[in-house]
Amino acid sequence: MKLNKKDILTALEEITVPGEGKNMVESGAVTNVMVFGDEVVVDITIKNPSLQARKKTEVEILKVIHRKVYEKAKITVNVKVDAPSKPKVNEIKGKPIPGIQNIIAVASGKGGVGKSTVTANLAVTLAKMGFKVGLLDADIYGPSSPIMFDVAHEKPLAVNVNGKSKMKPVENHGVKLLSIGFFTQPNQAVIWRGPMAAKALNQMIFDAHWGELDFMLLDLPPGTGDIHLSIMQSLPITGAVVVSTPQEVALADARKGVAMFQQESINVPVLGIVENMAYFTPEELPNNKYYIFGKEGAKHLSEDLSVPFLGEIPLIQSIREAGDVGRPAAMQTATPIEAAFEDLTRNVVQEVVNRNKSLPPTEAIKITTMAGCSAVKKK
C-alpha cells in the first residue's frame, strides 16, 4: 500500500492535545511528517515535560495511523518537549520556611480514601530512606496523625530560637509532627470558621521550629475548600499528590482535586495520583486479587489527565491495624506492604526531582474576596 502525507495528517486530526482543546494538527503540535514507502516519520512538539505524556502521545499516534491508514505501517515518532522559557509561575513571593527544601501536599477529593494513611506511610518510608521529614496534619476537623504515630498524648514543647519562643514538633518514627490534635481533647469537636482554622495552621507552620527538612508533607483535609486555599496562600507548595480509590465516585472527586491544583490562578504541579485500596488479597489465598472497588481506576484517571501514576497500595487489614496502634505499616520489613510503599515513595521522590529540574519554584497565591465570592490570584 502506498502511503501519503495527507492521509497521515487526517488521521492525526483525531488526537486532541491535552489541555488545549485542539487536535494535534490544528494546534501545531505536528511539526513534520515524512513518508518513505511503508515507513512514516512523525515529528511532534508538546508542552508537557512528563515521561508519561510523551509515551501517551507516541502510543496514540501509532494506534491512529495503524487503525485509519495502514495497519502494517512502520512508524517512528520523535517527541520534542517545548516547555515555556518563562513559565506562568514566578519566583516565590510567599513565605518559605527556612531550612525546608520541598513541601508536598497530599490531598484527596473525597474523604475515606486513605489519604492520611498514605501520608503517614510515605513519611516513615522517606525517613527510612535517610531523608529528614516533617508532617503537618492540616486536616483541622479530623486530625488523625497523632494516633497513627502513637503520640496522641504528647504535647509540643516550647523552645527558644534566636530569642523567640517556638513550638517544637513532636517526633516519632523519624518524623517531626504537628497537628491540631495535640491541642484539643479526644472528644472535642473543632467547630471553627475558615479564618480561625487558617490562623491555627499558620501558627503550626511559622511559629514552629521545624529545623532542617528535606521534605515537609501536608496532610490536607478532603475536598477543595478554604483550608486548601489558606495553605497555598501561606506556602509555596513544591507539588501535590492526589490519593484515590479505584471507585468511580472517588475518581470523580479526585479529578476535581487535580483540577484545583492545575487552575491557572493556583498552578501547583501535580506530582501524580496514588491508587489506594487497589485490590484485596486474602491471607489464605496469597495469589488471588479481588478488585473490590474496581480495577485500575486511578491509573486510568492519571492517563486521562496526563499526570504520573505513582503506584497502587493494596487493601490489607494490617495496614489499618498498624495505623490504629501508631506504627505505620511501611515500617514492617520484608513485606509486600513495605515494598508497595517503597515503590510509591521512590516514584514521588523522582517526580519531585523532575519537577525541580524543569520548573521554577511555585509561588504562593493571594486570596481576595469580592461580592461574597472567593477570588484567587497570584501574588
N, C-alpha and C positions, 0 to 999 in steps of 0.2 A: 504493500500500500504506500502511495506517495503522500507524504505529509506536507502541509503548508502552514506558513506562519499565521494566516488569517484564522484557520480553524483552531489553532492553539490559543490565540488571543480570545476568541469567542468562548472557548471552554474556561479560560481563566477568569472571565467576567462573572462566573458563578461563585467565586470565592470573595467573601467580604473581609475587608481589612478590619481587625478588632479595634474598636474604639473610634472608627472614622465614619462608619455608616455608608461607605462607598465600596464598590468592588475593586479588586486588585488592579485592574487595568485603568479604570476611571481615576483612581487615587494617585496613579503614577508610580505605584509600588513596583510594577513590572518595568524594568529599565531596558531589557533586551531579550529577544527571542531569536534563536538560530536553529535552523533545521538542516540536517545532513542525512538524507535518506530516511532511515527509520530512527535516527538519533535526534534528540531535542535537547537544547541547552536553554535554560531559563534563568535569567539574572533578576533577582528580587532585592529590593531595599525596604526594610521595615524599621520601625522606631522602637519596638520593644526589645530590650537587650537580653532578655532571659533566654536560656537554652531551650526551655520548653516552648516558647513562642516560635523560635527558629525551626525546631523539629516539627511542630504542628503545621507551620506554613509549608514546609517541604513535603510532608505527607499529604496534605490537601491537594497540592499541585500534582503530585504523582497520581493520586486517585482520580482527579477530574480529567486529566489527559487520557489516562487508560480507559476511563469509562466513556468519555464523549468523543474521543478522536481515534485512538488506536491502542488496543489492549496490550500489544506487544512492543510498543514504543520503548526505546532505551532513553531514559530521561536523566539529565543531570541538572540539579537545582543549585545555584550559587546564591546563598542568602547573605546579604550585607546588612549590618546594623548601622543605622544613621541616627544615633541619639543626638538630640539638640545640643549644640555647643554651649548654649545658655539656657539650661532647663528653667522650668517655671518657678521652681523654688529658689530662694536666695539664701544668703548666709544667715546663720542663726541670729535671730533678734529676740529670742525668748530668754529664759534664764537657765542656761545649762548648769548642772550641778558639778562643781569642780571634782575631778577625780573619777567621774563615771564616764566610761568610754562609749557604751551602747545602751540604749533604752528600748526595750522590746515590749510592746503592748500585746497582751494575749486577750482576745475578745471572742465573743460568740453572739450571733444574732438572737439566740434562743437560750433560755435557762435550762438546766438539767442535762446538758450535753457533755459534761465532764471537763469544763474549761479550767476550773480550779485544780482538779486532779492532774490534768495535763501540765498546768503551770508549775505545780509543786514538783512533779517528777522531772520536768525539764530543768528546774532549778538545781535539784540534787545531782542530776546527771552532769550538768555543766560543772558543778563543784567537784564531782569525781574525776572529771577530765582535767582538773587543775586550774579552772578559772575562778576568779573572785566574783561572787554572785550575791546580789541583793534581791529581795522580793517585796514589793509594796502591794499589799492587799487593798486594792482600790474599790472593792465591792462593799461600799459603805453599808448597804442594807442587808447584806448576807455574808459577812466575813467568815471564811472557813479555814484560812491558812493557819491560825493558831492551833486548831485541833489537828490538822494534817501534819504539823511539825512538832506535836506534843509539847507545846508551850502555852497552852490555854490559860494557865495560872500564872504566867510570867508577866512582869511589868517592865517597860523600858526604863532604864536609869538615866539620870541627868549627868552629863559630862561637861567640863569646861573646855571650850575650844577657842583659842585666841581671845579670851576674856568674855566669851558669850556662852550662855548655857544652852546645850543642845541635847536632844534625845539620843540615847544610844540604842540602836536597834537590837532586838533580841536575836540571839544566834543559836542555831541548832543544825546538825547535819551539814555543816559547812556553808550555811546560807544565812545572811543577815535579813531580818524580817521585821516589818512594821505593819500593823493592822489596826483598824478601829476597834477590832475585837479585844484589844488589850485595854481599852478604856471604857468598856461597857460591861454590865453584868450578863451572865449567860442567858438569863430570861428577860433581858431588857431589849425592847424593840427600838431601833433607831428611826425616829419619826422626824426627819429633817427636810426642810425645803432645800432646793438646789444651792443657794448661796451658803448655807451653813455647811452642807456637805463639801462644797468646794473649799471653804476655809479650812476644814479639818484635813482635807487632802493636802492642801498647801503647807500646813504645819508639818505633816509627816514627810513631805518632800524636802522642804527647805529648812525646817528647824530641827533636822536630824543630822547626826554625824555618821554618814554612810562610809566615809573613808574611800579607799581606792577600790573601784569595782570594774571588772571587765564587762559585766552585764547587770543591768537592773531590769527585772521582769515586773511588769504591771499587770496584776490580775484584775481586769476590768469587770464591771457588772454586765449582765446580759443586756442585749438591746443596743440602741443607738441614741442615747439620751444626753441629759445635761451633764452627767459625770464625765462622759467621754469628751465632750467639748471642753469642760473645765481642765481635764488632764492635758489635752492638746493645746490649750491656751497657756498652760503653765510650763510645759516641757517640749523641747524639740525631740520628737519620737524618731528613733532610727528606723523602725519598721514595725509592722503589725503581723501577728499570727492569728488566724481565724480558726476556731475549733467547731466542728460539726459532727453529728452522727450521719449515717447514710440515709436517714429517713427524709422523705420529701418535705415534710413540714419543717424540719430543722434546716434543710438545704435552702428553702425559700428565705428563711431569716438570715442564714449565713451569706447568701447573695447580697442582702441589704447591708450586712456588716462590711463586706468587701467594698460595696459601692460607697459607703460612708467615708472610708479612708481614701478612696480614689477620687472623691469630689475635687474639682479644680481648686476650690477655696481651701481645702484641707490638705490634700496631696501628700499623704503619708504612704510611703512604699509598703505594699503588702508582700511580706516575705513568703507567704504561702498559706495553704489550708491543711489542717490535720483532720483525719477521719478517726474519730473515737468510737468505741463500741462497734468496730468494723465487722466482727464476727464472733461467734461463741463456739468454743471447743470444750466439750465436757472432759473432765479429768480421766474418766474411764474410757473415753474414745478419743485419744490424743491426735488421731489422724483425720478426724471429722471437723468440718467447719459448717456452722449453721448461721446464715445471714439473717438474723432476727429483724434488723431494722432496714434491710435492703442491702444490695451488693454494690460496692464501689461508687456510691452516690456522690461522696465528697470528691473522689478522684475525678469523676466525670465533670463535676462543677468546676474544679480547678482548670480542666482542659477548656471548658466553655469560656471561662473568664480569662484564660491565658495567664494564670498565676501558677507558681510552682506547687506541686503536691509534695508535702513534707513527709508524709508517712501515715501508716494506719496502726491504731492501737486496738488489740482485741478486747472483747468483753470477758474479763476474768474475775472471778469472785475475790481472789486475793488482792487485786488492785484496790477494790473497795475496802476490804478488811484492813489493808496496810494504811490507808488514809485515815480510817477511823481510830487506829491506835497510834497515829502520829509518826509513822515510819514509812515514807513513800516507797511504793513497790519497786521502783527502779533501783533501790539500794540492795535488793536481793541479788546475789551474784550467781552467774552461770544459769540464768533462767531465760525463757522466751520473753518474759516481761522486760527484763533488763536489756535484752537485745533490741526489742522494739523501741524502747525509749532512747537507747544509744543511737539507733539509726535515725530517729526523729531529730535528736539533738545535733548530730553531725550535719544533717541537712539544714537545720536552722542556722548553724554557725557558718556553713558555706554560703547560704543566701545573704547573711549579713556581710560577709567578705565581698561577695559580688556587688551588693548594694553600695558598699562604701567605696568600691573601686569606680563604679560607673556614675554615681550621683553625688551631688554636694550635700552637706548636712541639711536636714529638714528644719524649716523654721517653725516657730510656734505660731498659732493663729490668734487673731483678735476677735472677740465676740462683742457685738453691739446689739442693742435692742431697738427696733423700730416698729411703732404701731402695734406693740404687743407681740411681735414675732421676733424670733431669734435670727440674726444675720451673722454669717461667718465670713471674716476677711483675713487676709494675710497681714501680719504686722509690717 
